[in-house]
Every structure is written in C-alpha cells, then in structure tokens.
C-alpha cells in the first residue's frame, strides 16, 4: 500500500473543466455500472423512494436509472457542460436556477423534480443546502478527489448521511508508481481509517 507517489498530486477544477471540453472523459460509461446492479439491494435495503446522492456525478447514467425506479437523485459536479449533456442525452427537460447560498452555484433540476444536480464544488455543499441522504453511490468520486482533500471530503460525506444510510464505494487497485491518477489508488486500509 505505497501511496507515497500520489499524495501531493493535485488536479484543479480548471483541469477537470478542460477534460470535459476536450471530451477527455474516458471515465464516463454508457451502461449502468455492473457493481451497482450487483449490489443494488445493499444500497436500497428494502426501502423505496430514497434520497440518493451522487458526489462528483459527471453525467453518470446511473442517476437516470435510479430516478426511474422512483428514487430522488441529487448530484454535484463542477462542469456545467457535464450536467447539460446529462439532461440532453436522456432527453430530460430541466430548469436552471441560482443557489443563493453558493456564490456562482447553480441548480439544474429535471422538470419532473426527481433529479437535482448542483453545479458547484462539492466543498460548497452542506446538509443545510442539500439535506441528508439515505444512500450514496461513490464511483469515480473518492478516487477522483485530490489525495490532500480526502479527509475533508469524507467528513462532508458523513455529514450528509442519514442515520440508516448505505454507502456504496467503488475504488480501483493498481501500482501507484505506474500511473499518476486520477483515478487515485485508495487502499482498503485508508478507506477504513477515513470512514472509521
Ligand atoms: N462519478 C462520475 C464522474 C467521475 S470523474 C462517473 O462515474 O462517471 C470525476 C468528476 O468529478 C468529473 O466530472 C469532474 O468534473 C468532477 N469534479 C472534480 N472535482 C470536483 C469538485 N471539487 N466538486 C464537484 N465535482 C468535481
């Protein structure tokens, strides 16, 4: 678990925006993640009509999939382009409004009301603004956060969770000497210490 080589690496918001502009988005998948399909029952735990959070959501197709099952989906993403592509690729009408609590923040909400996507940094959010969640789908999120921001990110996520919530986390395992990330290598031991 040698995480040394990646610990000081920083990807700026501008770099993420540029990835979207250049279409450099190899992380985006057209199909629902097989691990979400496989472990859906762990996320739902027999419950219906959940509030499910997608940190660093991109244009993840799983948001539409879960919304179609009757859940309320909330996401956050710095790229406005990503959010607009999400709605247009699924032919979903939406409206756009400013978020008074967040300078420059915008909320894109499906007209049907069950998909609410915040365009801002995740670090601008709080439970006062978005409420708390029954479930979290964290794929391409903890592993995309800069290593120096992991503790802050996880503290926020814990704050956004209801008492009986479930958190599905996807990580990747590889030799961090061979690839600079993202996705970053977050070893199991670090997941344990971050989430406690
Ligand atoms: N979870 C998505 C996207 C993964 S890529 C998926 O599964 O496809 C990580 C995404 O996080 C990128 O779209 C990037 O623009 C966004 N991002 C990076 N830093 C962010 C931040 N601080 N706040 C919100 N979004 C951020």
Boltz pocket constraint, residues with backbone or C-beta under 6 A from the ligand:
constraints:
  - pocket:
      binder: B
      contacts: [[A, 13], [A, 16], [A, 17], [A, 27], [A, 28], [A, 29], [A, 55], [A, 56], [A, 57], [A, 58], [A, 59], [A, 60], [A, 76], [A, 77], [A, 78], [A, 79], [A, 82], [A, 120], [A, 121], [A, 122], [A, 123], [A, 139], [A, 140], [A, 141], [A, 144]]
      max_distance: 6.0
